[in-house]
């Protein structure tokens, strides 16, 4: 049953990808036929369909196998992107880990002391309205001032985006047990810490995982934006920046790099989904058994 | 009150008032002038319309709430000390099981908190599963069980550490009539087998009549004890429900409840 489910998921993904390619190429073909107008009207299409704006899907994919220069070496673009992606992945992973720890820590503090919640929650919300592009140089300058490696500063930017959904949803999850559960723990004279570990944290898992999935993609965005604003020599962000500047010459490169970062986002998303399945296995088993009983 | 009586009392509530939101505009007197003594081994029901404070009274006994005036003692000590000593088990209207724990692990939760060894816990939860007739269900998850079965797990959890007092807050309120009657018989069997004192909150006249040795009738706004009805129907079976003596008692309780309404 589990294998069947995985197979179905893979099949759905492939079909969805094919659909996107079909739409892309169909739109492009239509634009070519009607000189970029909706058929039978004089209304222009939102985007032009020439090869510069919309390269053929086959060209983008084909570009992945063309050789590019990486320092003195030459290697296919997909390998180049994998290499850069691995670097960005590390930044994102460090950022995600810190974001998780800080978010959980803040949530527990806010749970423990209502004063902290009232004082801190507005600031946590405000923190996310500061534009990243303004914040990044501050973090970088601060990091260099203290002789910290750039990867640390970039991870910190990823952390900044990640901790927010974790803190907010973890707090909600920790507060989710109903009155009867809390009264039960009270009737056992359970200290606060015991209630946290036996009741609140297990109950919070169902709230936490959706936020963690969001946090993974945010951590990748944070890492890429961090790379771009810091001006690192490596990473996917760097590649995107370079290809953006050369867009007029070879648009396929930028599209391929965007594909690469999407693939990176998807793979970290997949990692967290996998972790969720391992941790929440019990809930999964429960639902399946429920179906059997019903 | 003489010495021996006091030592046999499981619960003594004396001169208790409970006021919520003291000093604010929505101040509510939930209970007023409550005096009640429950003997060890008794099965006492608290009955009354909603808002009469019956659940509040139960929570005062369990030290989940503190009285505004007066005092509650449980087995000769303060309700607070009794809670810290975990002298009572509690069963709520909704089973309140932890979804992420198997049935056996749910029953073992209070034992775990008391630091029992794994072997002791396993042995006791197996015993408890037998007691509530769920022997083969230890490895199931709560959601795989019916409402009645979940409530039996909840009772097993409350009894797992063999408390001398069981506090039950409308435990069968969410069950259908058939399951409910079955659970009532099961509860009486368990009560006889364990010798536990039971304080049982309900709003069902027939349920309180069928289960209890005494029924405490509460009247609302503010919650007071209207009357206490002794119910002596001997050993209860399904036949008891059709016994004229059962109807007579139920009528007596119904009239006590109705008398409140006439006053209000």
Interface residues (C-beta under 8 A of the other chain):
Chain A: X178 X180 X181 X183 X184 X186 X187 X188 X189 X190 X194 X198 X199 X202 X203 X205 X282 X283 X285 X286 X287 X289 X290 X293
Chain B: X59 X62 X64 X83 X84 X85 X86 X88 X89 X90 X92 X93 X94 X96 X98 X99 X100 X109 X110 X112 X113 X140 X141 X143 X144 X167
